[in-house]
Every structure is written in C-alpha cells, then in structure tokens.
Amino acid sequence: MLIALNKPYGVLCQFTSDDGRPTLADYVRQKGVYAAGRLDHDSEGLLLLTDDGRLAHRLTDPRHKQPKTYLVQVDGAIDDAAIAALRRGVVLNDGPTLPAPAEHADEPDWLWPRDPPVRFRKAIPTSWLTLTLREGRNRQVRRMTAAAGFPTLRLIRLCIGEHALDGLAPGETRVIG
C-alpha cells in the first residue's frame, strides 16, 4: 500500500507525541503504514506512507537518488546569482551539496493559506522558487537557501519521484498504490 498525504504545517512525522502536538495519527486512518521519509514539523506537502519496507527504502535511500521537488518561499527578492549558486550546489557545514535544479517561481494560485501565516515585513519582499534535490540531508533546503543568502520562510514538497501532491488539500490522503 502507498498513501500520499498533504502534511499540514506543524504536524510531526510520527504517529505519537509525548506533548500533545499533532501527528500523522490525526490524518492517516490506515493501520500498519509508516512514513517513507519525513518532513520537519514546519514544512508542508507531500509525504508518502507505506507498509512495504522495500518500497520505503527505494523512495528514501540517497543511493537511489529519487528526485524531491519543493516550492520554497524565501526572505528577499531572490536573484539570478543565488539561483545559479543553488544549481551548482552550495557548501554547507557538512560538505558541498549536489547540484540542484532551481528556478524562479510565482506564488501559485492553488496555494492554501498557512496557519500561522508566514511573517510579513513591509520593507522586505519575499519570492518563490522551485528546487529539486536528489540527496536527503537534514533540513537541506532551508540550509541551502540560507547559504545562498535567502532564508526559507515556507517550504512545500510537491513531488517525490513520480508521485505528486496533485491537488490534495492539507490533511487529505489518497491511496496511490
């Protein structure tokens, strides 16, 4: 079984919490599945859950280099030099990243509001980009955009390999295999 979930902001990528925070159990009713990978509690978007350990391994092991595409809102008006740096790969404290396809993007009209909203500062614009990774370091997108000079404000995973969010609303699930 393979399930797609649009993980809402603030939800932990586990089924239990000692401190009462929202978890996957609040959204996924199927038993015997677990997350194939993870999204931090402050990230949103596509999370795949499965009961098949081999499939989970193919989806998450960096050796398989499954592309993961993200829509990213950053602090400031991201410029071509920063996009080029992301495309080449940036150096993080744990070493250089692989080159990552990156493109300027417009805020999509299908995007749901976030609760709580992203901070608004009148004097500092925000901008959007898409970024595709083939490795899976901890908080990698956030660290990459910060290294390029544009800290991440909002992070939404759109795709994992051939699997896409495809119109799922936050908290909704869909069985895809």
Order of alpha helices (4+ residues) and beta strands (2+ residues): beta-beta-beta-alpha-beta-alpha-beta-beta-beta-beta-alpha-beta-beta-beta
